[in-house]
Amino acid sequence: MRLSPSDPPDSTRAFDLLVIGDANPDVVLSGAPRRLAYGQREQLVSGGDLVLGGSGAITACGAARLGLRVAFAGRVGDDAAGRFVLDALSARGVDVTHCVVGPRPTAMTVVLADGQDRAILTSPGCLPDLTADDVPRGLARHVHVSSYFLQPALAGGLPGLLAEERAGGASTSLDTNDDPAGAWDGLAGVLPEVDVFLPNAAEAVAIAVRLADQPLPVEQAAARLGALGPLVAVKDGAEGALAWEAGRIVRVPAVPMEPVDTVGAGDSFNAGLIAARLRGLDLRECLRVAVTCGSLSTQAAGGTAAQPTWKEL
C-alpha cells in the first residue's frame, strides 16, 4: 500500500472531523454462552473487559489515532459512566468540549462475544435526547454521524444539519449501524445530504429492501443506495469491502488476520476511510486503508486498544 506521508491539509476550521453520535462504556464478555441460564444460575466466561464503546466514540478515537484533529458531539449523563466516557475520549486526543452532560444516565452496553459473532445489549439512557440543536456548526472539514436509529430526536433534524454543513463547505458521512426495531425507515430523506454512506453488508441490503421493496444482492443494494446521492462504502466481512460511486463498483479484499475481538472493527473502518479521503487518496486506496484499519483493530479487546496510527498502516 503506497500512502501519502503528508499530514492532512491545514484548514481554517478548528477540526478536521466532527463526530456526532453515541458514546458509552462497553462491558465485553468473551466466550459467552449462546443460551443464557436464567433462574439465578451463574455462568462463567473466558474473559471480560471494560472499554470505551459506541460507534461514534470508536470512530472518533480511530480518526484521532490516524492524526486527524477530532471533536465529538453527543450526550452523556452526569454519572460515573459519563465521566469514564469523557476521560477515555480525552485520553485518546478527542475534544469533548461540545459533548452535552445531561440529567439522564449515560448509555451502557454489554457485548456477549462468541468467537467472531456477538450479541449486543444496550440501555440507551440519554442517547435519544441528542438533537440537531446540540450540535455546533462550522466546526470541522468533515462531519460524521453514527448510530442513526439510536438517536431519533437527532434523526429528525439531520437532513437540515447536514445540508447546512455542506453549504458551508464541509463533507459528510453516515453510519446508521443496526436498527433495533428492524424498520430501517427515514433514510430516503437524509441520504441526499450524505457524501459517504458507510453500512455493513447486512445493513445495506436491509435498507435497500426498505427503499426498493424487493430483496437485492449487496452490489445492487449499494447501487440503489448510491442512486440517492452518496458514495456507498460497504463493509463486507471476510470478503473485504466494496464501494459504489458514479455507476462503478470497486472491491478490495480482506486482510488475513486472526481476530482477538471484532467489536468496533466497522467503526475503525469508518475512521480509516474518512482519514484517507481527507488526505486526497483515490477510492481504491481509501478502501484499502479502511479495511486495514478495521482488521488491525481486531487485535485487542474492545474497539480502540489496537487502532493503528497512520505510520502503522
C-alpha positions as CSV (number, residue, x, y, z in Angstrom):
1,M,0.0,0.0,0.0
2,R,1.5,3.3,-1.1
3,L,0.2,6.1,1.1
4,S,0.9,9.8,1.1
5,P,3.2,10.6,4.1
6,S,2.0,14.2,4.4
7,D,-0.3,15.4,7.2
8,P,-3.9,16.3,6.4
9,P,-4.1,19.8,4.7
10,D,-4.4,22.7,7.0
11,S,-7.8,24.4,7.3
12,T,-9.3,27.5,8.7
13,R,-11.7,25.2,10.6
14,A,-10.7,24.2,14.2
15,F,-11.0,20.5,13.4
16,D,-10.6,18.0,10.6
17,L,-13.5,15.9,11.8
18,L,-16.6,16.3,14.0
19,V,-18.2,13.0,15.0
20,I,-21.9,13.2,16.1
21,G,-23.3,10.3,17.9
22,D,-23.1,7.7,20.7
23,A,-20.5,7.1,23.4
24,N,-20.8,4.6,26.3
25,P,-18.9,2.1,28.4
26,D,-18.8,-1.4,26.8
27,V,-18.6,-4.4,29.1
28,V,-17.2,-7.1,26.7
29,L,-17.6,-10.7,27.8
30,S,-15.6,-13.2,25.7
31,G,-16.6,-16.8,25.3
32,A,-20.2,-16.0,26.1
33,P,-22.7,-18.9,26.0
34,R,-25.3,-18.9,23.2
35,R,-28.1,-19.6,25.7
36,L,-28.3,-17.6,28.9
37,A,-29.3,-19.6,32.0
38,Y,-32.0,-17.7,33.9
39,G,-33.2,-18.9,37.3
40,Q,-30.3,-17.2,39.0
41,R,-27.8,-19.6,37.6
42,E,-24.2,-18.3,37.2
43,Q,-22.3,-19.0,34.0
44,L,-18.5,-18.4,33.6
45,V,-16.9,-16.8,30.5
46,S,-13.3,-16.8,29.4
47,G,-12.7,-13.1,29.7
48,G,-14.1,-9.7,30.4
49,D,-13.1,-6.1,29.7
50,L,-14.5,-2.6,30.4
51,V,-13.7,-0.4,27.4
52,L,-14.9,2.7,25.6
53,G,-17.8,1.9,23.3
54,G,-20.3,3.5,21.0
55,S,-19.9,3.7,17.2
56,G,-19.3,7.4,17.3
57,A,-16.7,7.3,20.1
58,I,-14.8,4.5,18.5
59,T,-14.8,6.2,15.1
60,A,-13.6,9.4,16.8
61,C,-10.7,7.7,18.6
62,G,-9.7,5.9,15.4
63,A,-9.5,9.1,13.4
64,A,-7.5,10.9,16.2
65,R,-5.1,7.9,16.2
66,L,-4.7,8.5,12.4
67,G,-3.6,12.1,13.0
68,L,-6.9,14.0,12.5
69,R,-8.0,16.8,14.7
70,V,-11.2,15.4,16.1
71,A,-14.1,16.7,18.1
72,F,-17.0,14.7,19.5
73,A,-20.6,15.9,19.9
74,G,-23.0,13.7,21.8
75,R,-24.7,13.2,25.2
76,V,-23.6,11.5,28.4
77,G,-25.1,11.6,31.9
78,D,-23.8,13.3,35.0
79,D,-22.6,9.9,36.4
80,A,-19.6,7.7,36.7
81,A,-20.2,6.1,33.3
82,G,-20.3,9.6,31.7
83,R,-17.1,10.6,33.3
84,F,-15.5,7.3,32.2
85,V,-16.5,8.1,28.6
86,L,-15.3,11.7,28.6
87,D,-12.0,10.8,30.2
88,A,-11.4,7.9,27.7
89,L,-12.1,10.2,24.7
90,S,-9.9,12.9,26.0
91,A,-7.1,10.5,26.7
92,R,-7.2,9.5,23.0
93,G,-6.9,13.1,21.8
94,V,-10.6,13.7,21.1
95,D,-12.0,17.1,22.0
96,V,-15.2,16.7,24.2
97,T,-15.9,20.4,24.7
98,H,-19.1,20.0,22.7
99,C,-20.4,16.9,24.4
100,V,-23.6,17.7,26.5
101,V,-23.7,16.4,30.0
102,G,-27.4,15.9,31.0
103,P,-29.6,14.6,33.8
104,R,-30.5,11.2,32.2
105,P,-28.0,8.3,32.6
106,T,-25.2,7.5,30.2
107,A,-25.9,4.7,27.8
108,M,-24.5,1.3,28.7
109,T,-23.7,-1.8,26.6
110,V,-22.9,-5.4,27.3
111,V,-21.3,-7.3,24.4
112,L,-21.6,-11.1,24.6
113,A,-18.8,-12.3,22.2
114,D,-18.6,-15.8,20.9
115,G,-15.7,-16.0,18.5
116,Q,-16.3,-13.5,15.7
117,D,-20.0,-13.3,16.4
118,R,-21.6,-11.3,19.2
119,A,-24.9,-10.2,20.8
120,I,-25.2,-6.6,21.9
121,L,-27.4,-5.5,24.8
122,T,-27.8,-1.7,25.1
123,S,-29.5,0.5,27.6
124,P,-29.9,3.7,25.5
125,G,-30.0,6.1,28.5
126,C,-29.6,9.7,27.2
127,L,-28.9,8.7,23.6
128,P,-32.4,9.5,22.4
129,D,-32.1,13.0,23.8
130,L,-29.5,14.3,21.4
131,T,-30.9,16.8,18.9
132,A,-29.5,18.8,16.0
133,D,-29.7,21.9,18.3
134,D,-27.0,20.3,20.5
135,V,-24.5,20.1,17.6
136,P,-22.2,23.1,16.8
137,R,-22.0,24.2,13.2
138,G,-19.0,25.1,11.0
139,L,-16.5,23.3,13.3
140,A,-14.8,20.8,11.0
141,R,-13.9,20.0,7.5
142,H,-15.9,16.7,7.7
143,V,-18.9,15.8,9.7
144,H,-19.7,12.1,10.5
145,V,-22.9,10.8,12.1
146,S,-23.1,7.4,13.8
147,S,-26.0,5.2,15.2
148,Y,-28.8,6.9,13.4
149,F,-31.5,4.6,14.7
150,L,-30.5,5.0,18.4
151,Q,-31.0,8.8,18.2
152,P,-34.5,9.5,16.9
153,A,-34.5,13.2,18.0
154,L,-31.3,13.8,16.1
155,A,-32.6,11.9,13.0
156,G,-35.5,14.4,12.6
157,G,-33.1,17.4,12.3
158,L,-30.3,15.6,10.5
159,P,-31.2,16.5,6.9
160,G,-31.2,20.2,7.7
161,L,-28.0,19.9,9.8
162,L,-26.0,18.1,7.1
163,A,-27.4,20.4,4.3
164,E,-26.2,23.4,6.4
165,E,-22.7,21.8,6.8
166,R,-22.4,21.0,3.1
167,A,-23.4,24.5,2.2
168,G,-20.6,25.8,4.4
169,G,-18.1,23.6,2.6
170,A,-17.9,20.5,4.8
171,S,-18.2,16.9,3.6
172,T,-20.5,14.5,5.4
173,S,-20.8,10.8,6.2
174,L,-23.2,8.5,8.0
175,D,-23.1,5.0,9.5
176,T,-26.6,4.0,10.7
177,N,-25.5,0.9,12.5
178,D,-28.2,-1.6,13.3
179,D,-31.9,-0.7,13.7
180,P,-33.1,-2.5,16.9
181,A,-36.7,-2.0,15.6
182,G,-35.9,-3.6,12.2
183,A,-37.8,-0.9,10.3
184,W,-34.9,0.8,8.5
185,D,-37.0,3.8,7.9
186,G,-36.4,7.5,7.3
187,L,-33.2,7.3,5.3
188,A,-34.6,8.5,1.9
189,G,-34.7,12.0,3.4
190,V,-31.2,12.1,4.8
191,L,-29.0,10.2,2.2
192,P,-29.2,13.0,-0.4
193,E,-27.3,15.2,2.2
194,V,-24.6,12.5,2.8
195,D,-21.4,12.4,0.8
196,V,-20.3,8.9,2.1
197,F,-22.6,6.2,3.4
198,L,-20.9,3.5,5.4
199,P,-23.2,0.5,6.1
200,N,-22.1,-3.1,6.5
201,A,-23.5,-5.6,4.0
202,A,-26.4,-6.7,6.1
203,E,-27.4,-3.1,6.8
204,A,-27.0,-2.1,3.1
205,V,-29.3,-4.9,2.0
206,A,-31.9,-4.2,4.7
207,I,-32.1,-0.5,3.9
208,A,-32.2,-1.2,0.1
209,V,-35.1,-3.6,0.6
210,R,-37.0,-0.9,2.5
211,L,-36.4,1.5,-0.3
212,A,-36.9,-0.8,-3.3
213,D,-39.5,-3.1,-1.7
214,Q,-37.6,-6.2,-3.0
215,P,-34.5,-8.2,-1.9
216,L,-31.3,-7.2,-3.6
217,P,-27.8,-8.7,-3.6
218,V,-25.2,-6.5,-1.9
219,E,-23.7,-4.9,-5.0
220,Q,-27.2,-3.9,-6.3
221,A,-28.2,-2.7,-2.8
222,A,-25.1,-0.4,-2.9
223,A,-26.2,0.9,-6.3
224,R,-29.7,1.5,-5.1
225,L,-28.5,3.5,-2.1
226,G,-25.9,5.4,-4.2
227,A,-28.7,6.5,-6.6
228,L,-29.8,8.8,-3.7
229,G,-26.5,10.7,-3.9
230,P,-23.8,9.3,-1.7
231,L,-20.7,7.3,-2.4
232,V,-21.6,3.9,-0.7
233,A,-18.7,2.1,1.1
234,V,-19.9,-1.3,2.3
235,K,-18.1,-3.4,5.0
236,D,-18.3,-7.0,3.8
237,G,-16.7,-9.0,6.5
238,A,-14.4,-11.8,5.2
239,E,-15.0,-10.5,1.7
240,G,-13.3,-7.2,2.5
241,A,-15.2,-4.1,1.3
242,L,-16.9,-2.7,-1.8
243,A,-17.8,0.8,-2.9
244,W,-20.3,2.1,-5.4
245,E,-19.6,5.5,-6.9
246,A,-21.0,7.1,-10.1
247,G,-22.1,3.7,-11.6
248,R,-18.9,1.7,-10.8
249,I,-18.2,-0.9,-8.2
250,V,-14.7,-1.1,-6.6
251,R,-13.8,-4.1,-4.4
252,V,-10.8,-4.7,-2.1
253,P,-10.1,-8.0,-0.3
254,A,-10.0,-8.6,3.4
255,V,-6.7,-8.6,5.3
256,P,-6.0,-12.2,6.5
257,M,-5.8,-11.9,10.3
258,E,-6.9,-14.0,13.3
259,P,-9.1,-11.7,15.4
260,V,-9.0,-11.3,19.1
261,D,-12.1,-9.2,19.3
262,T,-14.2,-7.8,16.4
263,V,-16.0,-5.1,18.5
264,G,-15.7,-1.7,16.8
265,A,-13.9,-3.0,13.6
266,G,-16.5,-1.3,11.4
267,D,-16.0,2.0,13.3
268,S,-12.3,1.8,12.7
269,F,-13.0,1.1,9.1
270,N,-15.0,4.4,9.1
271,A,-12.2,6.3,10.6
272,G,-9.7,4.9,8.1
273,L,-11.9,5.8,5.1
274,I,-12.6,9.3,6.3
275,A,-8.9,10.0,7.1
276,A,-7.8,8.7,3.7
277,R,-10.4,10.8,1.8
278,L,-9.3,13.9,3.7
279,R,-5.7,13.1,2.5
280,G,-7.0,13.1,-1.1
281,L,-6.4,9.4,-1.8
282,D,-8.3,7.7,-4.6
283,L,-11.3,5.4,-3.9
284,R,-9.5,2.1,-4.1
285,E,-6.7,3.3,-1.7
286,C,-9.4,4.7,0.6
287,L,-11.0,1.3,0.8
288,R,-7.7,-0.4,1.4
289,V,-6.8,2.0,4.2
290,A,-10.3,1.4,5.7
291,V,-10.1,-2.4,5.5
292,T,-6.6,-2.4,7.1
293,C,-7.8,-0.1,9.9
294,G,-10.7,-2.4,10.6
295,S,-8.6,-5.5,10.5
296,L,-5.9,-4.2,12.8
297,S,-8.4,-3.0,15.3
298,T,-9.4,-6.7,16.0
299,Q,-6.0,-7.5,17.6
300,A,-7.0,-6.4,21.1
301,A,-10.1,-6.4,23.3
302,G,-12.5,-3.6,22.7
303,G,-12.8,-1.1,19.8
304,T,-9.9,1.3,20.5
305,A,-6.9,-0.6,22.0
306,A,-5.4,-1.8,18.7
307,Q,-6.4,1.1,16.4
308,P,-3.4,1.9,14.2
309,T,-1.5,5.1,13.6
310,W,-1.0,6.3,10.0
311,K,2.6,5.1,10.1
312,E,1.5,1.7,11.3
313,L,-0.7,1.3,8.2
